Amino acid sequence: MSQSSFNCFLIAAITTDGFIGRGDADLSTRWTSKEDAAFYRQKSTEAGAVIMGSKTFATLGNKPLPNRVNIIYSRSEIPRTIDLKSVSSLEPGRAYRTSLTPPKLIDRLSEFGLNALAVSGGASVYRQFLESRAVNEIFLTVEPLFFGDGVKLLDCKIDTLNLKLLEIKKLSAQTIVLHYQVNYD
């Protein structure tokens, strides 16, 4: 399967001033709305697979999300994960660890018959997928909060991305989702 037919989307909740958390160990479910949680669950379950960094996985208590294949970026062992290289099939509700580059990971997931991936954080994982030009779409839930300081959506500067706004979805009276198409020039 070619990467062009693979839907790799970034999904994140941010504060109005652009932060995804107060610190590395901040659990977003403590400050995001129940509507955002439902939106994330729906989109990531539709994708069938999620990828996150080991710090993000740790904020979940190192427990895989149900009904989705969980891929964890790490070069070392993580509790409750299986090395992606050593498996012949993937099961929803299980966690697999990998250090593959985003394009190689997408190829590997395609070999298993998956055709979508929700890129679920943190900042360095978002950066890796955007830098590799693997992301087709971005879903940003904007919550009505200011942190003033914290973990930015991206942990470094990247080249300018041209985004096309596809939809503004109102999740509640206070929370919106901005849905973008990513255009790489």
Secondary structure, 3 states (H helix, E strand, C coil): CCHHHCEEEEEEEEECCCEEECCCCCCHHHCCCHHHHHHHHHHHHHHCEEEEEHHHHHHCCCCCCCCCEEEEECCCCCCCCEEHHHCCCCCCCCEEEECCCHHHHHHHHHHCCCCEEEECCCHHHHHHHHHCCCCCEEEEEEECCCCCCCEECCCCCCCCCEEEEEEEEECCCCCEEEEEEEECC
